[in-house]
Amino acid sequence: MKTFRIALVALLIAASSLPLLRGDMPAVQTGQWAATGAMSDVRGGASSALLPSGLVLVTGGNGSSGVFATAELFGPDGQFTAAGTMLSARADHASVVLGDGRVLVVGGRTSAGAVAAAETFGSGGWSAAGQLTDARWGHTATLLADGRVLIVGGENESGLVGSVETFDPATGQFAVAGTLTSPRKGHAAARLADGRVLIAGGFGGGAALNSINIFDPSTGSISVGPSLASARAGLSATTLLDGKVLLFGGNDGTNDLASAEVFDPVAGTVSGTASAATARRDHQAFLLPNNNSVLIVGGASGGAAVASADLYVPWVGQFRATGWMAAARAHATGSALSREGLLLVAGGDALASSETYGFATIKTDKDDYAPGTTVTMTGSGWQPGETVTLSMVESPLLDTHPLVPVVADANGNIVSTEFVPDLHDIGIKFYLTAFGAGSQAQTTFWDNKSLTIIFAGTGAGSVAVADTTAPGNNTTCVSTCGPSLGNIDIGTLTATASLGSAFAGWSSPSAGVTGCAGATCNFSMGSNAQNVTATFNLLATKLVYTTSAQTLTSGVTSGLITVQRQNASSVAQTAGSTIVNLATSSGAGLFRDAADTTTITSVTIPNGTSTASLLYRDTLAGTPNLTASATNLTSATQVETVNPSAASKLAFSQQPTTKVAGQTIAPAVTVAIQDQFGNLTSSTANVTIAIANNAGSGTLSGTATVAAVAGLATFANLSIDKAGTGYTLSATSAALTSATSSAFNITVAAASQLAFTVQPSTTVAGALITPAVKVQIQDQFGNLISSTASVTIAIGNNAGGGA
């Protein structure tokens, strides 16, 4: 069989967040408790998480002034220091260490009700992490094998919560993942070895529950499991080294319980086991690292806080008493420490104190050994000079390996290098148990030739291992691992990308891993180690222009413009094929392919590359906005500058308007000096205005030649003296195409003078003067007025004294 290895990502806590180290805390006698540093205030209903750095983060809780938003870090010196303030105050919440080392803090309650907000603690301090679909407290939060977090049950202002939801660290989103058979709070949850999650007991509103639900993340389904022998609310669930789950304590609706039951995920059954000395509910249960005993501590019994602790020893199926805490603690929090053989319990109702528990350990220097490799076994926490018996039992049970007892040194440490597995041990799982006068501890290791699945790339995903020879070995890897397979097993590997990532392919398969196509590989285990690499790349989330904005000339093609797809961290992404649609705010602009042979409206970024290139051309001067867009990606925009080309022609931008004879034409006539596409240039050339169609034989007055300013010539004082219909003006400038204005009229001015248009002729005295004398009423420019005024004729020079 092949062991399962998971590489954890270390969380780097900012130096400003670290406590000042004053040396390690003193050792604690095995099976006993020792007081350590106090928190800044009392904390009941707080939550804690062991960071990859070795610090323990304690968050929120009920304190002297209500529900806290503060957090503290417990350091190796046994002291607490401030860890900033959460975005939301909360108690009765849950904390989970994510695969990237951040801590997700989710749900809880204040005096105002249930909290829906979630947040994370990492190297940058506290950050918002979205909102639960259902606010809740009294829920559970379990890290899944694929890196997501499963949040189950709880209570809010609407009552008990039956919904199940997941948090995906890759997207920062919560999503509904199903509904329990019965809403519940105060239940227990534990992840099974095959990746499923056991959800047991709890309070169902009217009564404590004895039901079990099982969530399968591979299918997203919730199924009904076997019933508990006793209804249990406020119980604990702890997954043991052999994959079974210890379900302990709680309240059956009337009485607190000291009994325990064991769930077997392979058989799908629940069976009774021994009872503890103390009945309790709402306690804490810890699987002691490198020990495999379950420490049951604190909680409430008969309505009173409990100081006692019990140890469940799985390999004998019994509880045994261990040391009592200095203080009875209900609603406390705690965590095993990174320092071997120590565990922290802190706070509780009306308590700010903390204490640590010491326990014996046994471990091996590797999880997996090749035949002929020495197994180095070490332990700590034993009494100085104590004789410790070592026993190894094979699984499947083919043989036992009694070893020479070892004696603990002055520091309580033991070492044994006696055992070396051989070829007959391939595929065997060993249970190594150490027995002292007052302590016991157990661990496991393998003798294998492993199938190692290696993860590569910038993205995230999982590889499901389907062992067709032994389906019970099926599992899912989310980081580099060696799944638990037998040396003759065959099956398939299936890669599934996390949301926001894409599977990019398999590489480096060894001889036993064949037929890799698409997301699936076949494997056939032989006597040699096997390996295969699965590469996941982050999917692009946005488009960006990687070339700078350009200044163009109208009608002239731009230089190369490049569009790139990137992830949220602005890293170029090469996975998949992306069609990029192109748009411009200019009505005269168009895109061209990179060779400038074809007009285009889109470009394609092919799989394996991150960019595509294009050209742009525009005949309209201005600042067009170029937009690149693609489905599910944030668009990219860039503003180019298009300048006019060389001056080419004239155009009237303000046409002459109808005016009275002799009156200044207003608004002032303006003539634009344009390029060939009609864009205004910056020319300062002289422009001359003249009458083109002289409809009234008039004369143009005013300044007829002016210099253009920024391509615009303004004629402010033009006038024409003779009335006429259909006048036009012409504009000319050296080397430029001339322009003719639209037609306009000149109308007569006000009546100003009389003029004889038919003069009197010499005639015989007394005869009529013929032709008849005619007199016109004219304006000042001699234009005929259509007046009906009376005109009187009289003799001017009366040469003969006539009448």
Buried (B, 14 or more C-beta within 10 A) or exposed (E): BBBBBEEEEEBEBEEEBBBEEEEEBEBBEBBBBBBBBBBEBBBBBBBBBBBBBBBBBBBBBBBEEEBBBBBBBBBBBBBBBEBBEBBBBBBBBBBBBBBBBBBBBBBBBBEEEBBBBBBBBBEEBBEEBBEBBBBBBBBBBBBBBBBBBBBBBBBBEEEBBBBBBBBBBBBBBBEEBBEBBBBBBBBBBBBBBBBBBBBBBBBBEEEBBBBBBBBBBBEEEBEEBBEBEBBBBBBBBBBBBBBBBBBBBBBBBEEBBBBBBBBBBEEEEBEEBBBBEBBBBBBBBBBBBBBBBBBBBBBBBEEEBBBBBBBBBBBEEEBBEBBBBEBBBBBBBBBBBBBBBBBBBBBBBBBBBBBBBBBBBBBBEBBBBBBEEEBBBBBBBBBEEBBBBBBBBBEEEEEEBEBEBBEBEEEBBBEBEBBEBEEEBBBBBBBBBBBBEEBBBBBBBBBBBBBBBBBBBBBBBBBBBBBEEBEEBBBBBBBBBBBBBBBEBBBBBBBBBBEBBBBBBBEEBBEBBEEBEEBBBBBBBEEEBBBBBBBBBBBBBBBBBBBEBBEBBBBEEBEEBBBBBBBBEEEBBBBBEBEBEBBBEBEBBBBBEBEEEEEBEBBEBEEEBBBBBBBBBBBBBBEBBBBBBBEEBEBBBBEBBBBBBEBBBBBBBBBBEEBBBBEBBBEBBBBBBBBBBBBBBEBEBEBBBEBBBBBBEBEBEBEBEBEBEEBBBBBBEBBBBBBBEEBBBBBBBEEBEBBEBEBBBBBBBEBBEEEEEEEEEEEEEEEEEEEEEEEBBBBBBBBEBEEEEEEEEEEEEEEEEEE
